[in-house]
Amino acid sequence: MPLPKLADIGRVIAEGDPATMMTAERLQRIFSVGMGAFSHPQRHEPIPYLL
């Protein structure tokens, strides 16, 4: 199964599991707003949020 990809303006900027890709820095770069991410307490999936 191919790894998920994260894109910014049509370019792949990260590839891997969601927890590795969805960092605050990458989300801020893509959306141009302050963002953070925390791990879901049970599923351990990244949950993004606006700052």
N, C-alpha and C positions, 0 to 999 in steps of 0.2 A: 504494500500500500504506500503511495507517495506521501511524503511529509507535507503538512499544511504549509502554505506560504503567506507572507504578509507583504502587501504591495503599497507603494506610494507613487501616485501619478503614473501608473502603468508599469513601474519597475519593481521587481522583487527586491525587497530590502532585508528580508529575513526568511529563514526556512528552518523548521523544526517543530517541536511541540509547543502548544500555546503558552505554557508557563515561561518558556525561554524567550519566545518572541514578543510577548505583550509586556514590555517594560515601560515604565513611565517615560523614559527618554524617547523611545520609538513612537509611542502614542502621541506625545507632544509634537514630534516631527511631522507625523502624518496629519494630525488635526489642527495644528497651529494654535492650540490652547493648552493651558496647564492641565495635566492629567496625571493620575496615579493608578496603581493597580494593587489589589490585595488578593490573597488566596481564599477561595471559598472554604469555610471551616470543615465541611464534610467531603466535598468532591475534589477539593484541592485544585480547582480550575481558577484561572485568573479572572477577577472581576474588575473591569476598568471603571474609573469615576473621574468626574471633573473636579478640579481644584477651585 
